[in-house]
Amino acid sequence: MLSVRFSRFILTLFGVGLSMGLFAQTQDSYEYTSEFIWGINKNSSGGLIGGFIFKKSRKLTDRMLETFGLEIMNVKHSLEDRKSAQATGNYFIYGKSNYLYAFRLQYGRDYILFDKAPQQGVEIKAVGAIGPSIGIIAPYYIERMVDRNFFITVHEQYDPTNPQHYFTNILGTGNLFEGLGESTIQFGVNIKAGLAFEFGTVKSSVAGIEVGFLLDTYFNEIILMPEAKNKSVFPTVYFSLFYGSRK
């Protein structure tokens, strides 16, 4: 659920962008036919950095752009909480059994609400897209002691039914990308809607932010934490910072 503070932030941002956009419309606008952007994403189903975005756009009319996008995200369970191992102090997520890496292909439309004048103002777009999702489900590995011997350890996927995976036996997470070769794939669909605020003083480049709502749904339930309630639908609010070029 979107917090009150985040809601106020989005409304304030929209108000500032709207006023800047109205000012920009009184100026002489400049033309471009295509745009490519990339950036980082923060969302309510991800960590500090939720993932990365890439989008190619081309103008269909003076106001409408056709878009092709790709998002690569690490989707987390809402109950995930980092714990510190008693023996080592290393951090791990107790109860987590799988990662979910979402690759979202998107086709959509951007509608220019307000043009940007040269070297000032902001361009505001209404953003909408839909497309297939490919979910990579990779096992979450932990490092644990063997027979309570601190000097003998093994790496294996967390399993709540394994008595050796009790909290005090865990020393930390496994190695980076460990178990990735054991991944499985789930397919789904994603749809999003938002507002993009594009800034920049150079005609050939663009920078800005995008805020909105995205729904990512899969055909089967995704088990991230076996002892918690899992789901196949992941609604999120998101905030993206992006940079790119125009021509």
C-alpha contacts under 8 A as a table, 3 or more apart, distances in Angstrom:
res1	aa1	res2	aa2	distance
2	L	6	F	6.57
2	L	7	S	6.55
2	L	237	V	7.13
3	S	6	F	5.26
3	S	7	S	6.15
4	V	7	S	5.01
4	V	8	R	6.18
5	R	8	R	5.20
5	R	9	F	6.23
6	F	9	F	4.96
6	F	10	I	6.28
7	S	10	I	5.24
7	S	11	L	6.25
8	R	11	L	5.11
8	R	12	T	6.02
9	F	12	T	5.14
9	F	13	L	6.03
10	I	13	L	4.99
10	I	14	F	6.02
10	I	211	V	7.47
11	L	14	F	5.05
11	L	15	G	6.14
12	T	15	G	5.08
12	T	16	V	6.22
13	L	16	V	5.23
13	L	17	G	6.02
14	F	17	G	5.07
14	F	18	L	5.87
15	G	18	L	5.05
15	G	19	S	6.25
16	V	19	S	5.30
16	V	20	M	6.23
17	G	20	M	5.09
17	G	21	G	5.90
17	G	122	V	6.76
17	G	124	I	7.22
17	G	197	F	6.80
18	L	21	G	4.97
18	L	22	L	6.17
18	L	124	I	7.64
19	S	22	L	5.16
19	S	23	F	6.39
20	M	23	F	5.13
20	M	24	A	6.14
20	M	121	G	5.43
20	M	122	V	6.05
21	G	24	A	4.92
21	G	25	Q	6.27
21	G	114	F	5.33
21	G	115	D	6.79
21	G	116	K	6.88
21	G	121	G	6.11
21	G	122	V	5.41
21	G	123	E	6.21
21	G	124	I	6.69
22	L	25	Q	5.27
22	L	26	T	7.06
22	L	114	F	6.90
23	F	26	T	5.59
23	F	27	Q	7.37
23	F	121	G	6.91
24	A	27	Q	5.40
24	A	29	S	7.93
24	A	114	F	7.51
24	A	115	D	6.54
24	A	116	K	5.44
24	A	117	A	5.19
24	A	120	Q	7.02
24	A	121	G	4.96
24	A	122	V	6.73
24	A	123	E	7.97
25	Q	28	D	7.46
25	Q	29	S	7.42
25	Q	114	F	6.46
25	Q	115	D	5.89
25	Q	116	K	6.89
25	Q	117	A	6.89
27	Q	117	A	5.42
27	Q	118	P	7.94
28	D	117	A	5.62
28	D	118	P	7.13
29	S	115	D	6.43
29	S	116	K	5.96
29	S	117	A	4.36
29	S	118	P	6.14
30	Y	116	K	7.57
30	Y	117	A	6.50
30	Y	118	P	6.25
30	Y	203	K	7.85
32	Y	35	E	7.85
32	Y	59	K	7.91
32	Y	246	R	6.41
32	Y	247	K	5.29
33	T	58	R	5.73
33	T	59	K	5.22
33	T	246	R	7.51
33	T	247	K	5.99
34	S	56	K	7.59
34	S	57	S	5.48
34	S	58	R	4.20
34	S	59	K	6.13
34	S	246	R	5.74
34	S	247	K	5.61
35	E	56	K	5.90
35	E	57	S	5.06
35	E	58	R	6.39
35	E	244	G	7.18
35	E	245	S	5.73
35	E	246	R	4.41
35	E	247	K	6.62
36	F	54	F	7.59
36	F	55	K	5.75
36	F	56	K	4.54
36	F	57	S	6.29
36	F	244	G	5.38
36	F	245	S	5.52
36	F	246	R	6.62
37	I	54	F	5.80
37	I	55	K	5.37
37	I	56	K	6.66
37	I	206	V	7.90
37	I	242	F	6.27
37	I	243	Y	5.36
37	I	244	G	3.96
37	I	245	S	6.55
38	W	52	F	7.36
38	W	53	I	5.39
38	W	54	F	4.37
38	W	55	K	6.46
38	W	242	F	5.39
38	W	243	Y	5.66
38	W	244	G	6.16
39	G	52	F	5.73
39	G	53	I	5.24
39	G	54	F	6.75
39	G	240	S	6.74
39	G	241	L	5.44
39	G	242	F	3.97
39	G	243	Y	6.11
40	I	49	I	6.95
40	I	50	G	7.47
40	I	51	G	5.88
40	I	52	F	4.57
40	I	53	I	6.14
40	I	240	S	5.72
40	I	241	L	5.58
40	I	242	F	6.58
41	N	49	I	6.05
41	N	50	G	5.21
41	N	51	G	5.23
41	N	52	F	5.73
41	N	53	I	6.92
41	N	238	Y	6.96
41	N	239	F	5.89
41	N	240	S	4.33
41	N	241	L	6.54
42	K	46	G	6.79
42	K	47	G	7.32
42	K	48	L	6.58
42	K	49	I	5.28
42	K	50	G	4.73
42	K	51	G	7.13
42	K	238	Y	5.73
42	K	239	F	5.21
42	K	240	S	6.13
43	N	46	G	5.45
43	N	47	G	7.58
43	N	49	I	7.93
43	N	50	G	5.81
43	N	236	T	6.32
43	N	237	V	5.66
43	N	238	Y	4.12
43	N	239	F	6.15
44	S	47	G	7.99
44	S	236	T	5.33
44	S	237	V	5.72
44	S	238	Y	6.57
45	S	50	G	7.47
45	S	75	V	5.55
45	S	76	K	5.46
45	S	77	H	7.03
45	S	78	S	6.88
45	S	234	F	7.48
45	S	235	P	7.91
45	S	236	T	6.02
46	G	49	I	6.81
46	G	50	G	4.38
46	G	51	G	7.77
46	G	73	M	7.52
46	G	74	N	6.00
46	G	75	V	5.21
46	G	76	K	5.43
47	G	50	G	5.24
47	G	74	N	7.70
47	G	76	K	7.39
50	G	73	M	5.67
50	G	74	N	5.90
50	G	75	V	7.41
51	G	71	E	7.28
51	G	72	I	5.51
51	G	73	M	4.24
51	G	74	N	6.18
52	F	71	E	5.81
52	F	72	I	5.32
52	F	73	M	6.53
53	I	69	G	7.44
53	I	70	L	5.91
53	I	71	E	4.54
53	I	72	I	6.53
54	F	69	G	5.61
54	F	70	L	5.19
54	F	71	E	6.40
55	K	67	T	6.72
55	K	68	F	5.64
55	K	69	G	4.19
55	K	70	L	6.39
56	K	67	T	5.69
56	K	68	F	5.24
56	K	69	G	6.32
57	S	65	L	6.10
57	S	66	E	5.53
57	S	67	T	4.36
57	S	68	F	6.41
58	R	65	L	5.33
58	R	66	E	5.41
58	R	67	T	6.67
59	K	62	D	6.93
59	K	63	R	7.67
59	K	64	M	5.99
59	K	65	L	4.22
59	K	66	E	6.23
60	L	63	R	7.76
60	L	64	M	5.53
60	L	65	L	5.33
60	L	66	E	6.45
61	T	64	M	5.06
61	T	65	L	6.98
63	R	111	Y	5.67
63	R	112	I	4.98
63	R	113	L	7.62
64	M	109	R	6.81
64	M	110	D	5.87
64	M	111	Y	4.78
64	M	112	I	6.42
65	L	109	R	5.56
65	L	110	D	5.05
65	L	111	Y	6.46
66	E	107	Y	7.72
66	E	108	G	6.08
66	E	109	R	4.91
66	E	110	D	6.65
67	T	106	Q	7.83
67	T	107	Y	5.68
67	T	108	G	5.08
67	T	109	R	5.66
67	T	110	D	7.05
67	T	129	A	7.93
68	F	105	L	7.69
68	F	106	Q	5.75
68	F	107	Y	4.84
68	F	108	G	6.68
69	G	104	R	7.92
69	G	105	L	5.83
69	G	106	Q	4.73
69	G	107	Y	6.34
70	L	103	F	7.05
70	L	104	R	5.55
70	L	105	L	4.78
70	L	106	Q	6.12
71	E	102	A	7.61
71	E	103	F	5.74
71	E	104	R	4.97
71	E	105	L	6.70
72	I	101	Y	7.12
72	I	102	A	5.73
72	I	103	F	4.76
72	I	104	R	6.51
73	M	101	Y	5.65
73	M	102	A	5.04
73	M	103	F	6.61
74	N	99	Y	7.52
74	N	100	L	5.98
74	N	101	Y	4.67
74	N	102	A	6.30
75	V	99	Y	7.42
75	V	100	L	5.34
75	V	101	Y	6.10
75	V	102	A	6.80
76	K	80	E	6.99
76	K	99	Y	7.36
76	K	100	L	6.99
76	K	224	L	7.67
77	H	80	E	5.52
77	H	224	L	6.41
77	H	225	M	7.25
77	H	230	N	7.83
79	L	228	A	7.91
80	E	93	I	6.39
80	E	94	Y	7.76
80	E	95	G	7.88
80	E	96	K	7.17
81	D	93	I	5.70
81	D	94	Y	7.21
82	R	91	Y	6.07
82	R	92	F	5.40
82	R	93	I	4.65
82	R	94	Y	7.09
83	K	91	Y	5.41
83	K	92	F	5.45
83	K	93	I	5.89
83	K	94	Y	6.60
84	S	88	T	7.91
84	S	89	G	5.08
84	S	90	N	5.47
84	S	91	Y	4.54
84	S	92	F	6.54
84	S	172	G	7.90
85	A	88	T	5.57
85	A	89	G	4.77
85	A	90	N	5.37
85	A	91	Y	6.17
85	A	92	F	7.31
85	A	167	F	7.71
85	A	168	T	7.11
85	A	170	I	6.33
85	A	171	L	5.40
85	A	172	G	6.24
86	Q	89	G	5.83
86	Q	168	T	6.38
86	Q	171	L	7.54
87	A	168	T	7.60
87	A	171	L	6.37
88	T	171	L	5.96
88	T	172	G	7.68
89	G	171	L	7.78
90	N	171	L	6.58
90	N	172	G	5.18
90	N	173	T	7.89
91	Y	172	G	5.66
91	Y	173	T	7.13
92	F	142	I	7.65
92	F	172	G	5.23
92	F	173	T	5.39
93	I	96	K	5.79
93	I	173	T	7.99
94	Y	167	F	7.24
95	G	158	Y	7.33
95	G	160	P	6.87
95	G	225	M	5.64
95	G	226	P	7.23
95	G	227	E	7.08
96	K	140	Y	6.67
96	K	158	Y	6.80
96	K	224	L	5.94
96	K	225	M	4.60
96	K	226	P	7.35
97	S	139	P	6.06
97	S	140	Y	4.97
97	S	141	Y	7.51
97	S	157	Q	6.44
97	S	158	Y	5.08
97	S	159	D	6.56
97	S	223	I	7.65
97	S	224	L	5.63
97	S	225	M	5.53
97	S	226	P	6.80
98	N	137	I	6.31
98	N	138	A	5.52
98	N	139	P	4.38
98	N	140	Y	4.63
98	N	223	I	6.84
98	N	224	L	4.74
98	N	225	M	7.05
99	Y	136	I	7.87
99	Y	137	I	5.58
99	Y	138	A	5.07
99	Y	139	P	6.11
99	Y	140	Y	5.99
99	Y	224	L	6.38
100	L	135	G	6.31
100	L	136	I	5.70
100	L	137	I	4.78
100	L	138	A	6.55
100	L	222	I	7.99
100	L	224	L	7.38
101	Y	135	G	5.68
101	Y	136	I	5.00
101	Y	137	I	6.53
101	Y	138	A	7.87
102	A	133	S	6.61
102	A	134	I	5.84
102	A	135	G	4.59
102	A	136	I	6.34
103	F	133	S	5.72
103	F	134	I	5.07
103	F	135	G	6.29
103	F	136	I	7.89
104	R	131	G	6.97
104	R	132	P	6.13
104	R	133	S	4.47
104	R	134	I	6.36
104	R	190	N	6.94
105	L	130	I	7.88
105	L	131	G	5.36
105	L	132	P	5.59
105	L	133	S	6.29
106	Q	129	A	5.71
106	Q	130	I	5.14
106	Q	131	G	4.40
106	Q	132	P	7.02
106	Q	190	N	7.80
106	Q	191	I	7.97
107	Y	129	A	5.27
107	Y	130	I	5.54
107	Y	131	G	5.95
108	G	127	V	7.76
108	G	128	G	5.54
108	G	129	A	3.85
108	G	130	I	6.19
109	R	127	V	6.32
109	R	128	G	5.57
109	R	129	A	6.39
110	D	125	K	6.03
110	D	126	A	5.64
110	D	127	V	4.66
110	D	128	G	6.38
111	Y	125	K	5.28
111	Y	126	A	5.11
111	Y	127	V	6.63
112	I	115	D	6.67
112	I	123	E	7.30
112	I	124	I	6.04
112	I	125	K	4.40
112	I	126	A	6.52
113	L	123	E	7.61
113	L	124	I	5.49
113	L	125	K	5.33
113	L	126	A	6.78
114	F	122	V	7.74
114	F	123	E	5.43
114	F	124	I	5.17
114	F	125	K	7.10
115	D	122	V	7.15
115	D	123	E	4.84
115	D	124	I	6.90
116	K	120	Q	6.98
116	K	121	G	5.55
116	K	122	V	4.96
116	K	123	E	4.42
116	K	124	I	7.93
117	A	120	Q	5.63
117	A	121	G	6.05
117	A	122	V	7.57
118	P	121	G	7.92
118	P	201	T	6.87
118	P	202	V	7.77
118	P	203	K	6.95
119	Q	200	G	6.85
119	Q	201	T	4.04
119	Q	202	V	6.42
119	Q	203	K	7.61
120	Q	199	F	7.96
120	Q	200	G	7.44
120	Q	201	T	6.26
121	G	199	F	7.00
122	V	197	F	6.36
122	V	198	E	5.52
122	V	199	F	5.05
122	V	200	G	7.80
123	E	196	A	7.95
123	E	197	F	5.82
123	E	198	E	5.03
123	E	199	F	6.73
124	I	195	L	7.00
124	I	196	A	5.65
124	I	197	F	4.78
124	I	198	E	6.38
125	K	195	L	5.65
125	K	196	A	5.08
125	K	197	F	6.70
126	A	193	A	7.60
126	A	194	G	6.02
126	A	195	L	4.77
126	A	196	A	6.51
127	V	192	K	7.86
127	V	193	A	5.47
127	V	194	G	4.97
127	V	195	L	5.59
127	V	196	A	6.76
128	G	191	I	7.66
128	G	192	K	5.66
128	G	193	A	4.48
128	G	194	G	6.57
129	A	191	I	5.73
129	A	192	K	5.46
129	A	193	A	6.77
130	I	189	V	7.47
130	I	190	N	5.66
130	I	191	I	4.25
130	I	192	K	6.49
131	G	189	V	5.78
131	G	190	N	5.55
131	G	191	I	6.61
132	P	187	F	7.34
132	P	188	G	5.77
132	P	189	V	4.38
132	P	190	N	6.07
133	S	187	F	5.74
133	S	188	G	4.73
133	S	189	V	4.97
133	S	190	N	6.07
133	S	216	D	7.42
133	S	217	T	7.94
133	S	218	Y	7.63
134	I	185	I	6.86
134	I	186	Q	6.04
134	I	187	F	4.88
134	I	188	G	6.38
135	G	185	I	5.55
135	G	186	Q	4.88
135	G	187	F	6.01
135	G	188	G	7.56
136	I	183	S	6.33
136	I	184	T	5.95
136	I	185	I	4.88
136	I	186	Q	6.61
137	I	183	S	5.29
137	I	184	T	5.20
137	I	185	I	6.06
137	I	186	Q	7.45
137	I	222	I	7.97
138	A	179	G	6.54
138	A	180	L	5.45
138	A	181	G	7.91
138	A	182	E	6.56
138	A	183	S	4.33
138	A	184	T	6.69
139	P	157	Q	5.84
139	P	158	Y	7.98
139	P	179	G	5.79
139	P	180	L	7.02
139	P	182	E	7.09
139	P	183	S	6.70
140	Y	157	Q	5.39
140	Y	158	Y	6.35
140	Y	173	T	7.93
140	Y	174	G	7.72
140	Y	179	G	7.43
141	Y	155	H	6.24
141	Y	156	E	5.04
141	Y	157	Q	4.18
141	Y	158	Y	5.90
141	Y	173	T	5.91
141	Y	174	G	4.81
141	Y	175	N	7.73
141	Y	178	E	6.88
141	Y	179	G	7.09
142	I	155	H	5.54
142	I	156	E	5.69
142	I	157	Q	6.11
142	I	158	Y	6.05
142	I	170	I	6.87
142	I	171	L	7.52
142	I	172	G	5.82
142	I	173	T	4.17
142	I	174	G	4.72
143	E	153	T	6.49
143	E	154	V	5.62
143	E	155	H	4.50
143	E	156	E	6.77
143	E	170	I	5.95
143	E	171	L	5.45
143	E	172	G	5.33
143	E	173	T	5.51
143	E	174	G	5.45
144	R	153	T	5.40
144	R	154	V	5.67
144	R	155	H	6.58
144	R	164	Q	7.83
144	R	165	H	7.14
144	R	169	N	5.43
144	R	170	I	4.30
144	R	171	L	5.28
144	R	172	G	7.27
145	M	148	R	5.38
145	M	149	N	5.62
145	M	150	F	5.52
145	M	151	F	7.46
145	M	152	I	5.95
145	M	153	T	4.51
145	M	154	V	6.70
145	M	169	N	5.46
145	M	170	I	6.57
145	M	171	L	7.05
146	V	149	N	5.49
146	V	150	F	7.46
146	V	152	I	5.66
146	V	153	T	5.46
146	V	154	V	6.98
146	V	164	Q	7.83
148	R	169	N	6.71
149	N	152	I	5.58
149	N	153	T	7.63
150	F	153	T	6.95
155	H	174	G	5.92
156	E	174	G	7.58
158	Y	165	H	6.81
159	D	162	N	5.51
159	D	165	H	6.73
160	P	163	P	7.53
160	P	165	H	6.67
160	P	166	Y	7.90
160	P	226	P	7.35
160	P	227	E	7.41
161	T	165	H	7.97
162	N	165	H	5.53
162	N	166	Y	7.77
163	P	166	Y	5.87
164	Q	169	N	6.65
165	H	169	N	6.18
165	H	170	I	6.50
166	Y	169	N	5.61
166	Y	170	I	6.92
167	F	170	I	5.61
168	T	171	L	7.94
174	G	178	E	6.43
175	N	178	E	5.25
177	F	180	L	5.46
178	E	181	G	7.86
179	G	182	E	5.35
179	G	183	S	7.12
180	L	183	S	5.43
186	Q	218	Y	6.78
186	Q	219	F	7.28
186	Q	220	N	7.22
187	F	218	Y	5.73
187	F	219	F	6.31
188	G	216	D	7.34
188	G	217	T	5.45
188	G	218	Y	3.88
188	G	219	F	5.61
189	V	216	D	6.06
189	V	217	T	5.47
189	V	218	Y	6.42
190	N	214	L	7.12
190	N	215	L	5.54
190	N	216	D	4.35
190	N	217	T	6.19
191	I	214	L	5.79
191	I	215	L	5.43
191	I	216	D	6.73
192	K	212	G	7.32
192	K	213	F	5.68
192	K	214	L	4.16
192	K	215	L	6.27
193	A	212	G	5.69
193	A	213	F	5.59
193	A	214	L	6.58
194	G	210	E	6.83
194	G	211	V	5.51
194	G	212	G	3.79
194	G	213	F	6.21
195	L	210	E	5.61
195	L	211	V	5.59
195	L	212	G	6.24
196	A	208	G	7.26
196	A	209	I	5.84
196	A	210	E	4.19
196	A	211	V	6.61
197	F	208	G	5.47
197	F	209	I	5.39
197	F	210	E	6.19
198	E	206	V	6.43
198	E	207	A	5.66
198	E	208	G	4.27
198	E	209	I	6.59
199	F	206	V	6.05
199	F	207	A	5.24
199	F	208	G	5.28
200	G	203	K	7.62
200	G	205	S	6.78
200	G	206	V	5.23
200	G	207	A	5.79
200	G	208	G	7.84
201	T	205	S	8.00
202	V	205	S	5.64
202	V	206	V	7.43
203	K	206	V	7.67
203	K	246	R	7.28
204	S	245	S	5.57
204	S	246	R	4.85
204	S	247	K	6.01
205	S	243	Y	7.65
205	S	244	G	5.71
205	S	245	S	4.10
205	S	246	R	5.58
206	V	243	Y	5.72
206	V	244	G	5.18
206	V	245	S	5.67
206	V	246	R	7.02
207	A	241	L	7.76
207	A	242	F	5.64
207	A	243	Y	4.26
207	A	244	G	6.32
208	G	241	L	6.01
208	G	242	F	5.51
208	G	243	Y	6.59
209	I	239	F	7.10
209	I	240	S	5.43
209	I	241	L	4.63
209	I	242	F	6.06
210	E	238	Y	7.94
210	E	239	F	5.74
210	E	240	S	5.06
210	E	241	L	6.70
210	E	242	F	7.94
211	V	237	V	7.57
211	V	238	Y	5.62
211	V	239	F	4.59
211	V	240	S	6.47
212	G	237	V	5.75
212	G	238	Y	5.56
212	G	239	F	6.91
213	F	235	P	7.53
213	F	236	T	5.85
213	F	237	V	4.44
213	F	238	Y	6.15
214	L	235	P	5.96
214	L	236	T	5.30
214	L	237	V	6.18
214	L	238	Y	7.31
215	L	233	V	7.22
215	L	234	F	5.91
215	L	235	P	4.44
215	L	236	T	6.30
216	D	233	V	5.86
216	D	234	F	5.04
216	D	235	P	6.20
217	T	232	S	5.68
217	T	233	V	4.19
217	T	234	F	6.04
218	Y	221	E	7.03
218	Y	222	I	7.86
218	Y	232	S	5.12
218	Y	233	V	6.30
219	F	232	S	6.85
220	N	232	S	5.77
221	E	230	N	6.74
221	E	231	K	5.07
221	E	232	S	4.25
222	I	230	N	6.40
222	I	231	K	5.88
222	I	232	S	5.59
223	I	226	P	5.99
223	I	230	N	5.74
223	I	231	K	7.44
224	L	230	N	6.79
225	M	228	A	5.49
225	M	229	K	7.62
225	M	230	N	6.97
226	P	229	K	7.64
226	P	230	N	7.55
231	K	234	F	7.48
